[in-house]
Amino acid sequence: MAFDGITIANIVKELNETIVGGKINKIAQPEADELLLTIKNNKTQYRLLISASASLPLIYFTDKNKVSPLTAPNFCMLLRKHIGNGKITAVTQPDMERVIEMRIEHLNELGDLCFKTLVIEIMGKHSNIIFLNENRMILDSIKHISCNVSSVREVLPGRDYFLPQTQEKQNPLTVTQEFFFETICTKPVSIAKGLYTSLTGISPCIAEEICYRASLDGGDAMQSLSEPAKEHLFHTFSRVMEDVQEGHFLPNIVYNEEDEPLEYASIPLTKYGAAPVREFSSISEVLEAYYAQKDKVTRIRQKSSDLRRIVQTALERNRKKLDLQEKQMRDTQKMDKYKVYGELINTYGYNLEPGCKSFSALNYYTNEEITIPLDSTMTPQENAKKYFDKYNKLKRTAQALEEQIEDTRNEILHLESVSTALDIALGESDLSQIKEELTECGYLKKHYSKKKKALGKSKPLHYISSDGYHIYVGKNNYQNEELTFKFATGNDWWFHAKKMAGSHVIVKSSNEELPDSTFEEAGRLAAYYSSGRTAPKVEIDYIQKKHVKKPNGSKPGFVVYYTNYSLMIEPDISGLTLVED
């Protein structure tokens, strides 16, 4: 979710409560489009990170320090010259825009009191940090925008500063009911779009939330609203704006089923229903947690992209190979016909005339008369030998193909299990194990180095069932192998999705009879950590570990079992406690 005006309002409230009245102690520019201000106020030191990155503009308090370049950039030097040791006297947000203005007083070279303004514009790719004098003239900016870049507004030293007015939007804090009805509710767009395209600071997410609270579908046409519905929508919108104006914020992050951050906001997002929500004491904590976790997930996916490409390429190659092998196997099904041809020629061909191109005979296997093609240049014995040779060749081909098809199918199952392991990898140590497996199986070249890099310790997922039993889930084939054949004892229970790639799930029974609820919860985990996690129901095989065997020479994680129980269950991990080992 991008920064919106409500999030900015929450940040401004936090800044006013913490740094207004404080002195700027340090100014650093760790990146070309980023500032880190250290501010002391009320015997407390605050680090304020301000980023004008086009891809991820941010402003929040952080405990982390960043390494600065040895030579400070010109913009950083200018700020140090003018507002180093300056006092922050006010932090404001004009008209619910995604803009923060920080007013700073300082003493100039003559000892006179002066005022400057640091403007932080959080506007996606147009984000900027602009330094103004007391007359609101631009002294400098972290990004220079010339007329060649923007015909709307130049951001260059010596130019007068003004807010960009690229869209005709109204301040939502001052909107009247009359304007709401006559302007917003008459737009030929959806309800949600009518809100966020008419009002500053309202993002599509907040617009949808307002519609949800008003019991309306945000995708419905704005002009289809009845008068009572318009009034209800306006009153719902007004209550949200009252909370913003009065500073009643509730910073929170909504998570999806995979515990990945889905959305953040400064107000409760009721539209997500029963989705997991974590509340925070400050919007800075929300932003730091949200983008740190988002960055972690993104980083893992980026790091696994090469492995995914290798696995996907190998899968496609093996599936094509399997299609070709199965087609060749279908072609061998006519080998019995050639055997019969040879036998019938030997049986009835003694009285054939030379040069015959075919002859008819009774097939004593089916009691039907068939016509057998002959090569007129060959004797009956030579024709019979030709058909027996074809039969024997196809028979040998079928025997070889049978083994090859089994190997190819096993290879596809193994690659699908690796693909599933990549989907549930949580950290670089998980990827290291998968990479090691691909190297061992010949999909990656082994790189030798003088100093061997220590492999990070990746552990299986550890859950506690509602009845207190310990459940372990392998995140890759090495962990599956470890869990099943080294960690589990004979009477522990083993779960796996039937005929599909997935994790081995072990329930430690402690030689006790497990309750039905634990069987169901372990089954749900096996379904969730499989390639069928998006299906409504998944069939799960379960059996005591002592009945699970590993064939000699098989791939990591490959097992066989001959008797088992089965259950159909929905993939779900809710109600289970994940233990951080």
HELIX and SHEET records of a PDB file:
HELIX    1   1 GLY A    5  THR A   18  1                                  14    
HELIX    2   2 ASN A   74  ILE A   83  1                                  10    
HELIX    3   3 PRO A   94  MET A   96  5                                   3    
HELIX    4   4 GLY A  124  HIS A  126  5                                   3    
HELIX    5   5 GLN A  177  PHE A  179  1                                   3    
HELIX    6   6 PHE A  180  ILE A  184  3                                   5    
HELIX    7   7 ILE A  191  TYR A  196  1                                   6    
HELIX    8   8 PRO A  204  ARG A  213  1                                  10    
HELIX    9   9 MET A  222  SER A  224  5                                   3    
HELIX   10  10 GLU A  227  GLN A  245  1                                  19    
HELIX   11  11 THR A  270  TYR A  272  5                                   3    
HELIX   12  12 ILE A  283  ASP A  331  1                                  49    
HELIX   13  13 THR A  332  LYS A  334  5                                   3    
HELIX   14  14 MET A  335  TYR A  348  1                                  14    
HELIX   15  15 GLY A  349  ASN A  351  5                                   3    
HELIX   16  16 PRO A  380  ILE A  424  1                                  45    
HELIX   17  17 GLU A  428  GLU A  440  1                                  13    
HELIX   18  18 ASN A  477  GLU A  482  1                                   6    
HELIX   19  19 LEU A  483  PHE A  487  3                                   5    
HELIX   20  20 ASP A  516  TYR A  528  1                                  13    
HELIX   21  21 LYS A  545  HIS A  547  5                                   3    
SHEET    1   A 4 LYS A  23  GLU A  31  0                                        
SHEET    2   A 4 GLU A  34  ASN A  41 -1                                        
SHEET    3   A 4 THR A  44  SER A  51 -1                                        
SHEET    4   A 4 LEU A  58  PHE A  61 -1                                        
SHEET    1   B 5 LYS A  87  THR A  92  0                                        
SHEET    2   B 5 VAL A  99  LEU A 107 -1                                        
SHEET    3   B 5 LEU A 113  GLU A 121 -1                                        
SHEET    4   B 5 ASN A 128  LEU A 132 -1                                        
SHEET    5   B 5 ILE A 138  SER A 141 -1                                        
SHEET    1   C 3 PRO A 261  ALA A 265  0                                        
SHEET    2   C 3 ASN A 252  TYR A 255 -1                                        
SHEET    3   C 3 VAL A 277  GLU A 279 -1                                        
SHEET    1   D 2 SER A 358  ASN A 363  0                                        
SHEET    2   D 2 GLU A 368  PRO A 373 -1                                        
SHEET    1   E 7 TYR A 565  ILE A 569  0                                        
SHEET    2   E 7 VAL A 538  GLN A 544 -1                                        
SHEET    3   E 7 TRP A 493  ALA A 497 -1                                        
SHEET    4   E 7 VAL A 505  VAL A 507 -1                                        
SHEET    5   E 7 HIS A 470  VAL A 473 -1                                        
SHEET    6   E 7 LEU A 461  ILE A 464 -1                                        
SHEET    7   E 7 THR A 577  VAL A 579 -1                                        
END                                                                             
